[in-house]
Amino acid sequence: MDAAAALARWHAVVESRDPAGLPALIAEDAVFRSPAVHAPQVGRDTVVGYLTAAFTVLGPHLTYEREWLGDDSAVLQFRTEVAGLEVSGIDMITWDSAGRILDFTVMVRPRKALDAVIEHMGAELMRMLEAAGGR
């Protein structure tokens, strides 16, 4: 598994701002860990849903500032803006042997920004569910 190549694929999808590229990046049994939800979210479709919502909420101003790359993982420090608040955070990504995202953990600070992210992510996820006919 080439972590640098997997990370490059992630960056390409983020830079495109098009979530249509997400399913090909995510393992079938992937796990998403959000600061907004207590329990880990499991499965490709669920992880794609959360990341799609994040593209809408965080994506317009999202900038990765630093990154640390391991053999099968990366930590990406980001900055963005939500509801006029500066948001700082990290994405911790682990890939499987095929280079697909197996685990995606997000951490956000400060608390006021986290509250705004939770509110806007919740609204976006509800909008997505309603648009999909309440699936």
Contacts in CASP RR format, 6 or more apart in sequence:
PFRMAT RR
TARGET T0000
AUTHOR 0000-0000-0000
METHOD contacts of the structure
MODEL  1
MDAAAALARWHAVVESRDPAGLPALIAEDAVFRSPAVHAPQVGRDTVVGY
LTAAFTVLGPHLTYEREWLGDDSAVLQFRTEVAGLEVSGIDMITWDSAGR
ILDFTVMVRPRKALDAVIEHMGAELMRMLEAAGGR
1 71 0 8 1.000
1 72 0 8 1.000
1 95 0 8 1.000
1 96 0 8 1.000
1 97 0 8 1.000
1 98 0 8 1.000
1 99 0 8 1.000
2 99 0 8 1.000
3 69 0 8 1.000
3 70 0 8 1.000
3 71 0 8 1.000
3 72 0 8 1.000
3 73 0 8 1.000
3 74 0 8 1.000
3 95 0 8 1.000
4 69 0 8 1.000
5 99 0 8 1.000
6 95 0 8 1.000
6 99 0 8 1.000
6 100 0 8 1.000
6 101 0 8 1.000
7 67 0 8 1.000
7 69 0 8 1.000
7 74 0 8 1.000
7 93 0 8 1.000
9 25 0 8 1.000
10 25 0 8 1.000
10 93 0 8 1.000
10 101 0 8 1.000
11 64 0 8 1.000
13 19 0 8 1.000
13 21 0 8 1.000
13 22 0 8 1.000
13 25 0 8 1.000
14 55 0 8 1.000
14 59 0 8 1.000
14 62 0 8 1.000
14 64 0 8 1.000
17 55 0 8 1.000
17 59 0 8 1.000
17 60 0 8 1.000
19 48 0 8 1.000
19 49 0 8 1.000
19 51 0 8 1.000
19 52 0 8 1.000
19 55 0 8 1.000
22 48 0 8 1.000
22 49 0 8 1.000
22 51 0 8 1.000
22 52 0 8 1.000
23 44 0 8 1.000
23 48 0 8 1.000
25 100 0 8 1.000
25 101 0 8 1.000
26 43 0 8 1.000
26 44 0 8 1.000
26 47 0 8 1.000
26 48 0 8 1.000
26 51 0 8 1.000
26 100 0 8 1.000
26 101 0 8 1.000
27 44 0 8 1.000
27 96 0 8 1.000
27 98 0 8 1.000
27 100 0 8 1.000
27 101 0 8 1.000
27 102 0 8 1.000
28 43 0 8 1.000
28 44 0 8 1.000
29 42 0 8 1.000
29 43 0 8 1.000
29 44 0 8 1.000
29 102 0 8 1.000
30 42 0 8 1.000
30 43 0 8 1.000
30 44 0 8 1.000
30 47 0 8 1.000
30 100 0 8 1.000
30 101 0 8 1.000
30 102 0 8 1.000
30 103 0 8 1.000
30 104 0 8 1.000
31 40 0 8 1.000
31 41 0 8 1.000
31 42 0 8 1.000
31 43 0 8 1.000
31 47 0 8 1.000
31 102 0 8 1.000
31 103 0 8 1.000
31 104 0 8 1.000
32 40 0 8 1.000
32 41 0 8 1.000
32 42 0 8 1.000
32 46 0 8 1.000
32 47 0 8 1.000
32 50 0 8 1.000
32 51 0 8 1.000
32 104 0 8 1.000
32 105 0 8 1.000
32 106 0 8 1.000
33 40 0 8 1.000
33 41 0 8 1.000
33 103 0 8 1.000
33 104 0 8 1.000
33 105 0 8 1.000
33 106 0 8 1.000
34 41 0 8 1.000
34 50 0 8 1.000
34 106 0 8 1.000
34 121 0 8 1.000
35 106 0 8 1.000
35 107 0 8 1.000
35 108 0 8 1.000
35 114 0 8 1.000
35 117 0 8 1.000
35 118 0 8 1.000
36 114 0 8 1.000
36 117 0 8 1.000
36 118 0 8 1.000
36 121 0 8 1.000
36 122 0 8 1.000
41 47 0 8 1.000
41 50 0 8 1.000
47 101 0 8 1.000
47 104 0 8 1.000
49 125 0 8 1.000
49 128 0 8 1.000
50 121 0 8 1.000
50 125 0 8 1.000
51 104 0 8 1.000
52 128 0 8 1.000
53 121 0 8 1.000
53 122 0 8 1.000
53 124 0 8 1.000
53 125 0 8 1.000
53 128 0 8 1.000
54 106 0 8 1.000
54 121 0 8 1.000
56 124 0 8 1.000
57 82 0 8 1.000
57 117 0 8 1.000
57 120 0 8 1.000
57 121 0 8 1.000
57 124 0 8 1.000
58 78 0 8 1.000
58 80 0 8 1.000
58 82 0 8 1.000
58 87 0 8 1.000
58 117 0 8 1.000
59 80 0 8 1.000
60 80 0 8 1.000
61 80 0 8 1.000
61 81 0 8 1.000
62 78 0 8 1.000
62 79 0 8 1.000
62 80 0 8 1.000
63 78 0 8 1.000
63 79 0 8 1.000
63 80 0 8 1.000
64 76 0 8 1.000
64 77 0 8 1.000
64 78 0 8 1.000
65 77 0 8 1.000
65 78 0 8 1.000
65 79 0 8 1.000
66 76 0 8 1.000
66 77 0 8 1.000
67 74 0 8 1.000
67 75 0 8 1.000
67 76 0 8 1.000
67 77 0 8 1.000
68 74 0 8 1.000
68 75 0 8 1.000
72 94 0 8 1.000
72 95 0 8 1.000
72 96 0 8 1.000
73 92 0 8 1.000
73 93 0 8 1.000
73 94 0 8 1.000
73 95 0 8 1.000
74 91 0 8 1.000
74 92 0 8 1.000
74 93 0 8 1.000
75 90 0 8 1.000
75 91 0 8 1.000
75 92 0 8 1.000
75 93 0 8 1.000
76 90 0 8 1.000
76 91 0 8 1.000
76 92 0 8 1.000
76 93 0 8 1.000
77 88 0 8 1.000
77 89 0 8 1.000
77 90 0 8 1.000
78 88 0 8 1.000
78 89 0 8 1.000
78 90 0 8 1.000
78 91 0 8 1.000
79 86 0 8 1.000
79 87 0 8 1.000
79 88 0 8 1.000
79 89 0 8 1.000
80 86 0 8 1.000
80 87 0 8 1.000
81 87 0 8 1.000
82 113 0 8 1.000
82 116 0 8 1.000
82 117 0 8 1.000
82 120 0 8 1.000
83 116 0 8 1.000
83 119 0 8 1.000
83 120 0 8 1.000
84 116 0 8 1.000
85 112 0 8 1.000
85 113 0 8 1.000
85 116 0 8 1.000
86 113 0 8 1.000
87 108 0 8 1.000
87 109 0 8 1.000
87 113 0 8 1.000
87 114 0 8 1.000
87 116 0 8 1.000
87 117 0 8 1.000
88 108 0 8 1.000
88 109 0 8 1.000
88 110 0 8 1.000
88 113 0 8 1.000
89 106 0 8 1.000
89 107 0 8 1.000
89 108 0 8 1.000
89 109 0 8 1.000
90 106 0 8 1.000
90 107 0 8 1.000
91 104 0 8 1.000
91 105 0 8 1.000
91 106 0 8 1.000
92 103 0 8 1.000
92 104 0 8 1.000
92 105 0 8 1.000
92 106 0 8 1.000
92 107 0 8 1.000
93 101 0 8 1.000
93 103 0 8 1.000
93 104 0 8 1.000
93 105 0 8 1.000
94 101 0 8 1.000
94 102 0 8 1.000
94 103 0 8 1.000
94 104 0 8 1.000
95 101 0 8 1.000
95 102 0 8 1.000
96 102 0 8 1.000
108 114 0 8 1.000
108 117 0 8 1.000
129 135 0 8 1.000
END
